[in-house]
Amino acid sequence: MHRFIRIFLLFVLTSSISAKTSSVDILLQKVDVSKNNTGILVYDLEDKKAIYSLNPEKLFSIASVNKLFVTAAALKYLGQDYRFKTSIFSELPDSSGVINGNLYIKGGGDPLFVSENMWFLVNKLIDIGVKEIKGKIILDDTSFPSADVYDDSNSDRAYSAKLSSLSVNFNSVAISASSGPSKYVSMDPDIPMLQLLDKTKSSSKKTNIEMRREGNKIIVSGNLNNSDYDNKVIYRNIEDPSVYFGEVLALHLKWRGIKNIGVISRGQADTKKNKLFDIESRRLNDILVEMNKFSNNYIAEQIIRAIAEKKFGKASAVDKAVGLIEEYLESIGMKKNGFEVVNGSGFSRMNKVKPNEMIKFLEFAYKDFVIGPEFINSLCIAGVDGTIRRTHKTAFLTGKMRAKTGTLTGVRSLAGYLNHEGKTYAFIIVANDHNAYPLMNVESEILESIINDKGGV
């Protein structure tokens, strides 16, 4: 009798697992993603057990999910209240508001320094009485000069913008194209270093445009419908961050009525001069939200350099900062052969992790009171914001899943947390497959299927 009961229970358990496995298999087949090229692990954080596992010990490229490692390391090594600083040095203005020498602007790598910050910088000059700068304006980007750091460094896309310790607007410009009876194409900011070439045509055909940067020319081509109004904004990166910073600065000086007699050029700040003021960035907590919700590569790489500067004395010590992150991951229990970190953004196929090790990391971050709350707060909320605002807007997930996405050609990944009926699960779904991208279309169904049919694999 007892033997019959054991056989019956084994049959029920096996049937349950098979049905669940089959449902995941069907979903993977639906988007033509190979099961052998896919890793899935869903882990019950309360019961401390996996409820579903597929290729948990296989090393997968994870694309921008790599930013989660940077997030945790930044909270640990920089601290929640860390702020980047852009420092202004000069002689004091005379009684007529004239600075008779040079004005120096020393960049500190602020990844969120945008046009509004430039307005604030120039307004601070107004506040201390500056009306004219007779000397040069020297832009100091020596903490870490402009650099390409991505596999796709020849791209003009904003996601591969050059890094620099002195930057503005994520080192990108916004190109706007409006259709309708009077088509209009514009660039913001409108600066001398870039030439906007409008090659669009207005006709009754559907709006279909292309924007590209060739050197210092922004070329907009294609068709703009001449009846239906629509506005498209696309961002393109720029060639020289310091020159870009200088030209945006010149615009704001002109708008605020400060005369600039000398040239604006790159050089080294004379820090023995009076420090007039610092422009501080937002807190690290806020910066991490911007990085993860919008998967901003530029921010991630700037943060790596901030860690390098704080821990090793120079922002250019990027390899040491990456090594420090790897040491940190080992210290929380991740196996050395279970992950690889080569940069901050994840914009490289060399950033890898095994699903088992990713779950260890997610469990640690969730339970660590020092980094956990801010770590989780930085993640996208399904159906609400970030990169999963639309793609994972389902009744099962909306407002209940916080996660980070990752996408490269042949790579699709999603990792984070899901709460269902009072229980929280850590999970990772990843595919390294020639057809990986469509996995995004069934991630929500995969998670719902697994959670609704718990049983452990």
C-alpha positions as a Markdown table, in Angstrom:
| # | Residue | x | y | z |
|---|---|---|---|---|
| 1 | Met | 0.0 | 0.0 | 0.0 |
| 2 | His | 2.8 | 2.5 | 1.0 |
| 3 | Arg | 4.7 | 1.6 | -2.1 |
| 4 | Phe | 1.6 | 2.4 | -4.2 |
| 5 | Ile | 1.2 | 5.8 | -2.5 |
| 6 | Arg | 4.8 | 6.6 | -3.2 |
| 7 | Ile | 4.5 | 5.7 | -6.9 |
| 8 | Phe | 1.2 | 7.7 | -7.1 |
| 9 | Leu | 2.8 | 10.8 | -5.5 |
| 10 | Leu | 5.9 | 10.5 | -7.8 |
| 11 | Phe | 3.5 | 10.2 | -10.8 |
| 12 | Val | 1.6 | 13.4 | -9.7 |
| 13 | Leu | 4.8 | 15.3 | -9.1 |
| 14 | Thr | 6.3 | 14.2 | -12.4 |
| 15 | Ser | 3.1 | 15.1 | -14.3 |
| 16 | Ser | 3.0 | 18.5 | -12.7 |
| 17 | Ile | 6.6 | 19.3 | -13.6 |
| 18 | Ser | 6.2 | 17.9 | -17.1 |
| 19 | Ala | 3.1 | 20.1 | -17.7 |
| 20 | Lys | 4.9 | 23.2 | -16.5 |
| 21 | Thr | 8.1 | 22.4 | -18.4 |
| 22 | Ser | 5.9 | 21.8 | -21.5 |
| 23 | Ser | 4.2 | 25.2 | -21.1 |
| 24 | Val | 7.6 | 27.0 | -21.1 |
| 25 | Asp | 8.7 | 24.9 | -24.0 |
| 26 | Ile | 5.7 | 25.9 | -26.0 |
| 27 | Leu | 6.3 | 29.6 | -25.3 |
| 28 | Leu | 9.9 | 29.3 | -26.4 |
| 29 | Gln | 8.8 | 27.5 | -29.5 |
| 30 | Lys | 6.2 | 30.2 | -30.1 |
| 31 | Val | 9.0 | 32.8 | -30.6 |
| 32 | Asp | 11.5 | 30.3 | -32.2 |
| 33 | Val | 14.1 | 30.5 | -29.3 |
| 34 | Ser | 16.1 | 27.4 | -28.7 |
| 35 | Lys | 15.6 | 25.8 | -25.2 |
| 36 | Asn | 19.3 | 24.9 | -25.2 |
| 37 | Asn | 20.2 | 28.6 | -25.6 |
| 38 | Thr | 17.9 | 29.8 | -22.8 |
| 39 | Gly | 18.5 | 30.1 | -19.1 |
| 40 | Ile | 15.6 | 30.5 | -16.6 |
| 41 | Leu | 15.6 | 30.4 | -12.9 |
| 42 | Val | 12.8 | 31.5 | -10.6 |
| 43 | Tyr | 13.5 | 31.4 | -6.9 |
| 44 | Asp | 11.2 | 31.7 | -3.9 |
| 45 | Leu | 13.0 | 34.2 | -1.5 |
| 46 | Glu | 10.9 | 33.1 | 1.5 |
| 47 | Asp | 11.1 | 29.3 | 1.1 |
| 48 | Lys | 14.7 | 29.6 | -0.3 |
| 49 | Lys | 14.1 | 27.2 | -3.2 |
| 50 | Ala | 14.0 | 27.3 | -6.9 |
| 51 | Ile | 10.6 | 26.6 | -8.4 |
| 52 | Tyr | 11.8 | 26.5 | -11.9 |
| 53 | Ser | 15.2 | 26.0 | -13.4 |
| 54 | Leu | 16.5 | 25.7 | -17.0 |
| 55 | Asn | 20.3 | 25.6 | -17.7 |
| 56 | Pro | 21.1 | 27.2 | -14.4 |
| 57 | Glu | 24.9 | 26.4 | -14.7 |
| 58 | Lys | 25.3 | 27.7 | -18.2 |
| 59 | Leu | 27.2 | 31.0 | -18.7 |
| 60 | Phe | 25.1 | 33.5 | -20.6 |
| 61 | Ser | 25.8 | 37.0 | -22.0 |
| 62 | Ile | 23.4 | 39.3 | -20.1 |
| 63 | Ala | 23.7 | 42.7 | -21.9 |
| 64 | Ser | 22.4 | 45.6 | -19.8 |
| 65 | Val | 21.4 | 43.3 | -16.9 |
| 66 | Asn | 25.1 | 43.8 | -16.1 |
| 67 | Lys | 24.1 | 47.3 | -14.8 |
| 68 | Leu | 22.7 | 45.6 | -11.7 |
| 69 | Phe | 26.2 | 44.7 | -10.6 |
| 70 | Val | 27.3 | 48.3 | -11.1 |
| 71 | Thr | 24.2 | 49.5 | -9.1 |
| 72 | Ala | 25.1 | 47.4 | -6.1 |
| 73 | Ala | 28.8 | 48.3 | -6.2 |
| 74 | Ala | 28.1 | 52.0 | -6.6 |
| 75 | Leu | 25.9 | 52.0 | -3.5 |
| 76 | Lys | 28.6 | 50.1 | -1.6 |
| 77 | Tyr | 31.6 | 52.1 | -2.7 |
| 78 | Leu | 30.3 | 55.5 | -3.4 |
| 79 | Gly | 27.4 | 55.7 | -1.0 |
| 80 | Gln | 23.7 | 56.7 | -1.4 |
| 81 | Asp | 24.5 | 60.5 | -1.1 |
| 82 | Tyr | 27.5 | 60.6 | -3.5 |
| 83 | Arg | 27.4 | 63.5 | -5.9 |
| 84 | Phe | 29.5 | 64.4 | -8.9 |
| 85 | Lys | 30.9 | 67.9 | -8.9 |
| 86 | Thr | 31.7 | 70.4 | -11.7 |
| 87 | Ser | 34.0 | 73.0 | -10.3 |
| 88 | Ile | 34.4 | 76.7 | -11.4 |
| 89 | Phe | 37.7 | 78.5 | -10.7 |
| 90 | Ser | 38.6 | 82.1 | -11.5 |
| 91 | Glu | 39.8 | 85.5 | -10.2 |
| 92 | Leu | 37.0 | 87.3 | -8.5 |
| 93 | Pro | 35.1 | 89.8 | -10.7 |
| 94 | Asp | 36.0 | 93.4 | -10.1 |
| 95 | Ser | 33.5 | 96.1 | -9.1 |
| 96 | Ser | 32.3 | 96.4 | -12.7 |
| 97 | Gly | 31.6 | 92.6 | -12.9 |
| 98 | Val | 34.6 | 91.8 | -15.1 |
| 99 | Ile | 36.8 | 88.7 | -14.7 |
| 100 | Asn | 40.1 | 90.0 | -16.1 |
| 101 | Gly | 41.7 | 86.5 | -16.2 |
| 102 | Asn | 40.7 | 83.1 | -17.3 |
| 103 | Leu | 37.6 | 81.2 | -16.1 |
| 104 | Tyr | 38.2 | 77.4 | -15.5 |
| 105 | Ile | 35.6 | 74.7 | -15.5 |
| 106 | Lys | 36.8 | 71.4 | -14.2 |
| 107 | Gly | 34.6 | 68.4 | -15.0 |
| 108 | Gly | 33.9 | 65.7 | -12.5 |
| 109 | Gly | 32.1 | 63.3 | -14.7 |
| 110 | Asp | 28.5 | 64.3 | -13.8 |
| 111 | Pro | 26.4 | 62.0 | -16.0 |
| 112 | Leu | 23.2 | 64.0 | -15.5 |
| 113 | Phe | 24.7 | 67.4 | -16.4 |
| 114 | Val | 22.2 | 68.7 | -19.0 |
| 115 | Ser | 21.1 | 72.1 | -20.4 |
| 116 | Glu | 19.2 | 73.0 | -17.2 |
| 117 | Asn | 22.5 | 72.5 | -15.3 |
| 118 | Met | 24.3 | 74.8 | -17.7 |
| 119 | Trp | 21.6 | 77.4 | -17.2 |
| 120 | Phe | 22.2 | 77.1 | -13.4 |
| 121 | Leu | 26.0 | 77.4 | -13.9 |
| 122 | Val | 25.7 | 80.6 | -15.9 |
| 123 | Asn | 23.0 | 81.9 | -13.5 |
| 124 | Lys | 25.5 | 81.4 | -10.6 |
| 125 | Leu | 28.0 | 83.6 | -12.4 |
| 126 | Ile | 25.2 | 86.2 | -12.7 |
| 127 | Asp | 24.5 | 85.8 | -8.9 |
| 128 | Ile | 28.1 | 86.7 | -8.0 |
| 129 | Gly | 28.1 | 89.7 | -10.3 |
| 130 | Val | 29.9 | 88.5 | -13.4 |
| 131 | Lys | 29.1 | 90.5 | -16.5 |
| 132 | Glu | 32.1 | 89.9 | -18.7 |
| 133 | Ile | 35.0 | 87.4 | -19.0 |
| 134 | Lys | 38.0 | 89.0 | -20.6 |
| 135 | Gly | 40.2 | 86.0 | -20.5 |
| 136 | Lys | 39.8 | 82.5 | -21.9 |
| 137 | Ile | 37.3 | 79.9 | -20.7 |
| 138 | Ile | 39.3 | 76.8 | -20.1 |
| 139 | Leu | 37.5 | 73.5 | -20.1 |
| 140 | Asp | 39.3 | 70.8 | -18.0 |
| 141 | Asp | 38.4 | 67.2 | -18.9 |
| 142 | Thr | 41.6 | 65.7 | -17.7 |
| 143 | Ser | 40.0 | 63.5 | -15.0 |
| 144 | Phe | 39.1 | 61.2 | -17.9 |
| 145 | Pro | 39.3 | 62.5 | -21.5 |
| 146 | Ser | 36.8 | 61.7 | -24.1 |
| 147 | Ala | 36.7 | 58.0 | -25.0 |
| 148 | Asp | 34.9 | 55.3 | -27.0 |
| 149 | Val | 34.3 | 52.3 | -24.8 |
| 150 | Tyr | 31.7 | 50.2 | -26.6 |
| 151 | Asp | 31.9 | 47.3 | -29.0 |
| 152 | Asp | 29.8 | 49.4 | -31.4 |
| 153 | Ser | 32.0 | 52.5 | -31.1 |
| 154 | Asn | 31.4 | 53.7 | -34.7 |
| 155 | Ser | 27.7 | 54.0 | -34.1 |
| 156 | Asp | 26.0 | 57.5 | -34.1 |
| 157 | Arg | 23.3 | 56.3 | -31.7 |
| 158 | Ala | 22.9 | 58.0 | -28.3 |
| 159 | Tyr | 23.4 | 54.7 | -26.5 |
| 160 | Ser | 27.0 | 54.6 | -27.6 |
| 161 | Ala | 27.8 | 58.3 | -26.8 |
| 162 | Lys | 31.5 | 59.0 | -25.9 |
| 163 | Leu | 32.4 | 59.4 | -22.3 |
| 164 | Ser | 34.1 | 62.4 | -20.8 |
| 165 | Ser | 34.6 | 64.1 | -17.4 |
| 166 | Leu | 33.1 | 67.2 | -18.9 |
| 167 | Ser | 29.8 | 66.5 | -20.7 |
| 168 | Val | 26.3 | 67.8 | -21.3 |
| 169 | Asn | 23.1 | 66.3 | -22.4 |
| 170 | Phe | 24.5 | 62.7 | -22.4 |
| 171 | Asn | 26.8 | 63.9 | -25.2 |
| 172 | Ser | 23.9 | 63.7 | -27.6 |
| 173 | Val | 21.6 | 66.1 | -29.5 |
| 174 | Ala | 17.9 | 65.9 | -30.2 |
| 175 | Ile | 16.7 | 66.0 | -33.8 |
| 176 | Ser | 13.0 | 66.8 | -34.2 |
| 177 | Ala | 11.0 | 66.3 | -37.3 |
| 178 | Ser | 7.4 | 67.5 | -37.6 |
| 179 | Ser | 4.9 | 66.4 | -40.3 |
| 180 | Gly | 1.8 | 68.2 | -41.4 |
| 181 | Pro | 0.9 | 71.1 | -43.8 |
| 182 | Ser | 4.2 | 72.9 | -42.8 |
| 183 | Lys | 7.0 | 70.3 | -42.2 |
| 184 | Tyr | 9.7 | 71.4 | -39.8 |
| 185 | Val | 13.1 | 69.9 | -38.9 |
| 186 | Ser | 15.2 | 71.2 | -36.0 |
| 187 | Met | 18.1 | 70.4 | -33.8 |
| 188 | Asp | 18.4 | 71.0 | -30.0 |
| 189 | Pro | 20.7 | 72.5 | -29.0 |
| 190 | Asp | 21.5 | 74.3 | -32.3 |
| 191 | Ile | 25.2 | 74.7 | -32.1 |
| 192 | Pro | 28.0 | 75.6 | -34.7 |
| 193 | Met | 29.9 | 72.3 | -34.4 |
| 194 | Leu | 27.0 | 70.4 | -36.1 |
| 195 | Gln | 25.4 | 71.2 | -39.4 |
| 196 | Leu | 21.8 | 70.1 | -39.8 |
| 197 | Leu | 20.9 | 69.0 | -43.4 |
| 198 | Asp | 17.2 | 68.6 | -44.0 |
| 199 | Lys | 16.7 | 66.3 | -47.0 |
| 200 | Thr | 13.1 | 65.4 | -46.1 |
| 201 | Lys | 10.2 | 65.6 | -48.6 |
| 202 | Ser | 6.6 | 66.5 | -47.9 |
| 203 | Ser | 4.0 | 64.4 | -49.6 |
| 204 | Ser | 0.8 | 62.4 | -49.0 |
| 205 | Lys | 2.8 | 59.3 | -48.3 |
| 206 | Lys | 3.2 | 57.9 | -44.8 |
| 207 | Thr | 5.8 | 59.6 | -42.6 |
| 208 | Asn | 9.0 | 57.6 | -42.7 |
| 209 | Ile | 12.3 | 59.3 | -41.9 |
| 210 | Glu | 15.9 | 58.5 | -41.2 |
| 211 | Met | 18.4 | 60.5 | -39.1 |
| 212 | Arg | 22.1 | 59.9 | -39.1 |
| 213 | Arg | 25.3 | 61.7 | -38.2 |
| 214 | Glu | 28.2 | 61.7 | -40.6 |
| 215 | Gly | 31.1 | 63.5 | -38.9 |
| 216 | Asn | 29.7 | 66.9 | -37.9 |
| 217 | Lys | 26.8 | 66.7 | -40.2 |
| 218 | Ile | 23.3 | 65.6 | -39.1 |
| 219 | Ile | 21.4 | 64.3 | -42.1 |
| 220 | Val | 17.6 | 63.9 | -42.0 |
| 221 | Ser | 16.0 | 62.2 | -45.0 |
| 222 | Gly | 12.8 | 60.5 | -45.9 |
| 223 | Asn | 9.1 | 61.5 | -46.2 |
| 224 | Leu | 7.0 | 63.7 | -43.9 |
| 225 | Asn | 3.2 | 63.4 | -44.4 |
| 226 | Asn | 1.7 | 66.7 | -45.5 |
| 227 | Ser | -1.6 | 66.3 | -43.8 |
| 228 | Asp | -1.4 | 64.5 | -40.5 |
| 229 | Tyr | 0.6 | 66.2 | -37.8 |
| 230 | Asp | 3.2 | 64.1 | -36.0 |
| 231 | Asn | 6.5 | 64.8 | -34.2 |
| 232 | Lys | 9.4 | 62.4 | -34.0 |
| 233 | Val | 12.5 | 63.1 | -31.9 |
| 234 | Ile | 15.6 | 61.0 | -32.3 |
| 235 | Tyr | 18.9 | 61.4 | -30.5 |
| 236 | Arg | 22.4 | 61.2 | -32.0 |
| 237 | Asn | 25.7 | 61.3 | -30.3 |
| 238 | Ile | 28.4 | 64.0 | -30.9 |
| 239 | Glu | 32.1 | 63.7 | -31.8 |
| 240 | Asp | 33.8 | 65.8 | -29.2 |
| 241 | Pro | 32.2 | 66.2 | -25.8 |
| 242 | Ser | 34.4 | 69.1 | -24.6 |
| 243 | Val | 33.8 | 71.2 | -27.7 |
| 244 | Tyr | 30.1 | 70.4 | -27.4 |
| 245 | Phe | 30.1 | 71.5 | -23.7 |
| 246 | Gly | 31.9 | 74.7 | -24.8 |
| 247 | Glu | 29.4 | 75.6 | -27.5 |
| 248 | Val | 26.4 | 74.9 | -25.2 |
| 249 | Leu | 28.1 | 77.1 | -22.6 |
| 250 | Ala | 28.5 | 79.9 | -25.2 |
| 251 | Leu | 24.8 | 79.8 | -26.0 |
| 252 | His | 23.8 | 80.2 | -22.4 |
| 253 | Leu | 26.4 | 83.0 | -21.8 |
| 254 | Lys | 24.9 | 84.8 | -24.7 |
| 255 | Trp | 21.3 | 84.3 | -23.6 |
| 256 | Arg | 22.1 | 85.6 | -20.1 |
| 257 | Gly | 24.1 | 88.6 | -21.4 |
| 258 | Ile | 27.5 | 87.7 | -20.1 |
| 259 | Lys | 30.2 | 88.9 | -22.6 |
| 260 | Asn | 33.0 | 86.4 | -23.4 |
| 261 | Ile | 35.9 | 88.2 | -25.0 |
| 262 | Gly | 38.4 | 85.2 | -25.0 |
| 263 | Val | 38.1 | 81.8 | -26.7 |
| 264 | Ile | 36.6 | 78.7 | -25.1 |
| 265 | Ser | 39.2 | 75.9 | -25.3 |
| 266 | Arg | 40.3 | 72.7 | -23.7 |
| 267 | Gly | 43.1 | 72.9 | -21.0 |
| 268 | Gln | 43.9 | 72.3 | -17.4 |
| 269 | Ala | 42.2 | 74.1 | -14.6 |
| 270 | Asp | 44.3 | 76.4 | -12.3 |
| 271 | Thr | 42.9 | 75.1 | -9.0 |
| 272 | Lys | 45.0 | 77.7 | -7.1 |
| 273 | Lys | 42.5 | 80.3 | -8.2 |
| 274 | Asn | 39.4 | 81.1 | -6.2 |
| 275 | Lys | 36.9 | 78.3 | -6.4 |
| 276 | Leu | 33.8 | 80.3 | -7.2 |
| 277 | Phe | 31.4 | 77.4 | -6.7 |
| 278 | Asp | 30.6 | 73.8 | -7.5 |
| 279 | Ile | 27.7 | 72.5 | -9.5 |
| 280 | Glu | 26.6 | 69.3 | -7.7 |
| 281 | Ser | 24.8 | 66.5 | -9.4 |
| 282 | Arg | 21.7 | 64.8 | -8.0 |
| 283 | Arg | 22.3 | 62.1 | -5.4 |
| 284 | Leu | 23.6 | 58.7 | -6.5 |
| 285 | Asn | 20.2 | 57.2 | -5.6 |
| 286 | Asp | 18.5 | 59.4 | -8.3 |
| 287 | Ile | 21.2 | 58.8 | -10.8 |
| 288 | Leu | 20.8 | 55.0 | -10.5 |
| 289 | Val | 17.1 | 55.3 | -11.1 |
| 290 | Glu | 17.9 | 57.2 | -14.4 |
| 291 | Met | 20.4 | 54.5 | -15.3 |
| 292 | Asn | 18.3 | 51.4 | -14.7 |
| 293 | Lys | 14.9 | 52.6 | -15.8 |
| 294 | Phe | 16.2 | 53.9 | -19.1 |
| 295 | Ser | 19.1 | 51.5 | -19.4 |
| 296 | Asn | 21.5 | 54.4 | -19.9 |
| 297 | Asn | 24.9 | 53.1 | -21.0 |
| 298 | Tyr | 26.6 | 56.5 | -20.6 |
| 299 | Ile | 25.6 | 56.8 | -16.9 |
| 300 | Ala | 26.9 | 53.3 | -16.1 |
| 301 | Glu | 30.3 | 54.0 | -17.6 |
| 302 | Gln | 30.6 | 57.3 | -15.8 |
| 303 | Ile | 29.7 | 55.6 | -12.5 |
| 304 | Ile | 32.5 | 53.0 | -13.1 |
| 305 | Arg | 34.9 | 55.9 | -13.4 |
| 306 | Ala | 33.6 | 57.5 | -10.3 |
| 307 | Ile | 34.3 | 54.3 | -8.4 |
| 308 | Ala | 37.8 | 54.2 | -9.9 |
| 309 | Glu | 38.5 | 57.8 | -8.8 |
| 310 | Lys | 37.2 | 57.3 | -5.2 |
| 311 | Lys | 38.9 | 54.0 | -4.6 |
| 312 | Phe | 42.1 | 54.3 | -6.7 |
| 313 | Gly | 42.7 | 58.0 | -6.9 |
| 314 | Lys | 42.1 | 58.4 | -10.7 |
| 315 | Ala | 39.1 | 57.9 | -12.8 |
| 316 | Ser | 41.1 | 56.3 | -15.6 |
| 317 | Ala | 41.7 | 53.2 | -13.4 |
| 318 | Val | 38.7 | 51.5 | -15.0 |
| 319 | Asp | 40.3 | 48.0 | -15.0 |
| 320 | Lys | 40.9 | 48.3 | -11.2 |
| 321 | Ala | 37.3 | 49.4 | -10.6 |
| 322 | Val | 35.9 | 46.5 | -12.7 |
| 323 | Gly | 38.2 | 44.2 | -10.7 |
| 324 | Leu | 36.8 | 45.6 | -7.5 |
| 325 | Ile | 33.3 | 44.9 | -8.6 |
| 326 | Glu | 34.2 | 41.3 | -9.3 |
| 327 | Glu | 35.8 | 41.0 | -5.9 |
| 328 | Tyr | 32.6 | 42.4 | -4.4 |
| 329 | Leu | 30.5 | 39.8 | -6.2 |
| 330 | Glu | 32.8 | 37.0 | -5.0 |
| 331 | Ser | 32.5 | 38.4 | -1.4 |
| 332 | Ile | 28.8 | 38.0 | -1.4 |
| 333 | Gly | 29.0 | 34.3 | -2.4 |
| 334 | Met | 29.1 | 34.3 | -6.2 |
| 335 | Lys | 31.5 | 31.7 | -7.7 |
| 336 | Lys | 34.4 | 33.2 | -9.6 |
| 337 | Asn | 33.7 | 31.0 | -12.6 |
| 338 | Gly | 30.0 | 31.9 | -12.6 |
| 339 | Phe | 30.3 | 35.5 | -13.9 |
| 340 | Glu | 32.4 | 37.9 | -16.0 |
| 341 | Val | 32.3 | 41.7 | -15.8 |
| 342 | Val | 34.2 | 43.7 | -18.4 |
| 343 | Asn | 32.5 | 47.1 | -18.3 |
| 344 | Gly | 29.7 | 49.0 | -16.6 |
| 345 | Ser | 27.1 | 49.3 | -19.3 |
| 346 | Gly | 26.8 | 45.7 | -20.4 |
| 347 | Phe | 27.4 | 46.8 | -24.0 |
| 348 | Ser | 29.7 | 43.8 | -24.6 |
| 349 | Arg | 29.0 | 40.1 | -25.0 |
| 350 | Met | 31.8 | 39.4 | -22.6 |
| 351 | Asn | 29.6 | 40.4 | -19.6 |
| 352 | Lys | 28.2 | 37.0 | -18.5 |
| 353 | Val | 26.6 | 35.2 | -15.6 |
| 354 | Lys | 25.2 | 31.8 | -14.8 |
| 355 | Pro | 21.5 | 31.9 | -13.7 |
| 356 | Asn | 22.4 | 30.2 | -10.4 |
| 357 | Glu | 24.9 | 33.0 | -9.6 |
| 358 | Met | 22.5 | 35.7 | -10.6 |
| 359 | Ile | 20.0 | 34.5 | -8.1 |
| 360 | Lys | 22.6 | 34.6 | -5.4 |
| 361 | Phe | 23.2 | 38.2 | -6.2 |
| 362 | Leu | 19.6 | 39.1 | -6.4 |
| 363 | Glu | 18.9 | 37.4 | -3.0 |
| 364 | Phe | 21.8 | 39.2 | -1.4 |
| 365 | Ala | 20.8 | 42.6 | -2.8 |
| 366 | Tyr | 17.2 | 42.1 | -1.7 |
| 367 | Lys | 18.1 | 41.3 | 1.9 |
| 368 | Asp | 21.0 | 43.8 | 2.4 |
| 369 | Phe | 19.4 | 46.7 | 4.2 |
| 370 | Val | 22.2 | 49.1 | 3.2 |
| 371 | Ile | 21.8 | 48.7 | -0.5 |
| 372 | Gly | 18.5 | 46.8 | -0.9 |
| 373 | Pro | 15.9 | 49.6 | -0.8 |
| 374 | Glu | 17.7 | 51.9 | -3.2 |
| 375 | Phe | 18.7 | 49.0 | -5.4 |
| 376 | Ile | 15.1 | 47.8 | -5.8 |
| 377 | Asn | 13.8 | 51.4 | -6.2 |
| 378 | Ser | 16.1 | 51.9 | -9.2 |
| 379 | Leu | 14.5 | 49.0 | -11.1 |
| 380 | Cys | 11.7 | 49.4 | -13.8 |
| 381 | Ile | 8.2 | 48.7 | -12.6 |
| 382 | Ala | 6.2 | 46.5 | -15.0 |
| 383 | Gly | 3.4 | 48.3 | -16.8 |
| 384 | Val | 4.4 | 51.6 | -15.1 |
| 385 | Asp | 7.8 | 52.9 | -16.1 |
| 386 | Gly | 11.1 | 52.3 | -17.8 |
| 387 | Thr | 11.9 | 49.7 | -20.4 |
| 388 | Ile | 9.0 | 47.4 | -19.2 |
| 389 | Arg | 6.3 | 50.1 | -19.1 |
| 390 | Arg | 4.6 | 48.7 | -22.3 |
| 391 | Thr | 6.1 | 45.3 | -22.9 |
| 392 | His | 5.1 | 43.7 | -19.6 |
| 393 | Lys | 1.8 | 45.5 | -18.9 |
| 394 | Thr | -0.3 | 42.5 | -17.9 |
| 395 | Ala | -2.7 | 42.0 | -15.1 |
| 396 | Phe | -0.4 | 39.5 | -13.5 |
| 397 | Leu | 2.7 | 41.7 | -13.6 |
| 398 | Thr | 1.7 | 45.4 | -13.6 |
| 399 | Gly | 3.0 | 47.0 | -10.4 |
| 400 | Lys | 4.2 | 43.7 | -9.1 |
| 401 | Met | 7.4 | 43.1 | -11.0 |
| 402 | Arg | 10.6 | 45.2 | -10.7 |
| 403 | Ala | 13.3 | 44.3 | -13.1 |
| 404 | Lys | 16.1 | 45.2 | -15.5 |
| 405 | Thr | 16.2 | 44.4 | -19.2 |
| 406 | Gly | 19.1 | 43.7 | -21.4 |
| 407 | Thr | 19.3 | 43.6 | -25.2 |
| 408 | Leu | 22.1 | 43.1 | -27.7 |
| 409 | Thr | 22.0 | 41.4 | -31.1 |
| 410 | Gly | 21.6 | 37.7 | -30.2 |
| 411 | Val | 21.1 | 38.5 | -26.5 |
| 412 | Arg | 17.9 | 39.1 | -24.5 |
| 413 | Ser | 17.7 | 39.1 | -20.7 |
| 414 | Leu | 15.4 | 40.1 | -17.9 |
| 415 | Ala | 16.2 | 39.9 | -14.2 |
| 416 | Gly | 14.7 | 41.1 | -11.0 |
| 417 | Tyr | 11.8 | 40.5 | -8.5 |
| 418 | Leu | 8.2 | 39.5 | -8.7 |
| 419 | Asn | 5.6 | 39.6 | -6.0 |
| 420 | His | 2.6 | 37.3 | -6.1 |
| 421 | Glu | 0.1 | 36.6 | -3.4 |
| 422 | Gly | 2.4 | 37.9 | -0.7 |
| 423 | Lys | 5.5 | 36.0 | -1.9 |
| 424 | Thr | 8.5 | 37.5 | -3.6 |
| 425 | Tyr | 10.5 | 35.7 | -6.2 |
| 426 | Ala | 13.9 | 36.5 | -7.7 |
| 427 | Phe | 14.3 | 35.5 | -11.3 |
| 428 | Ile | 16.3 | 35.7 | -14.4 |
| 429 | Ile | 15.3 | 34.9 | -18.0 |
| 430 | Val | 18.0 | 35.0 | -20.6 |
| 431 | Ala | 18.6 | 33.8 | -24.1 |
| 432 | Asn | 21.8 | 33.8 | -26.2 |
| 433 | Asp | 20.3 | 32.9 | -29.5 |
| 434 | His | 20.3 | 34.2 | -33.1 |
| 435 | Asn | 16.6 | 34.9 | -32.6 |
| 436 | Ala | 16.8 | 36.1 | -28.9 |
| 437 | Tyr | 15.0 | 39.4 | -29.2 |
| 438 | Pro | 11.4 | 38.0 | -29.6 |
| 439 | Leu | 11.9 | 36.3 | -26.2 |
| 440 | Met | 10.7 | 39.7 | -24.9 |
| 441 | Asn | 7.2 | 38.9 | -26.2 |
| 442 | Val | 6.7 | 35.8 | -24.0 |
| 443 | Glu | 8.7 | 36.7 | -20.8 |
| 444 | Ser | 5.5 | 37.8 | -19.1 |
| 445 | Glu | 3.7 | 34.5 | -20.0 |
| 446 | Ile | 6.7 | 32.5 | -18.9 |
| 447 | Leu | 6.8 | 34.0 | -15.5 |
| 448 | Glu | 3.0 | 33.7 | -15.0 |
| 449 | Ser | 3.1 | 30.1 | -16.1 |
| 450 | Ile | 5.9 | 29.2 | -13.7 |
| 451 | Ile | 4.4 | 31.1 | -10.7 |
| 452 | Asn | 0.9 | 29.7 | -11.2 |
| 453 | Asp | 2.3 | 26.1 | -11.5 |
| 454 | Lys | 4.9 | 26.0 | -8.7 |
| 455 | Gly | 6.6 | 22.7 | -8.1 |
| 456 | Gly | 10.3 | 23.0 | -8.4 |
| 457 | Val | 12.6 | 21.6 | -11.1 |
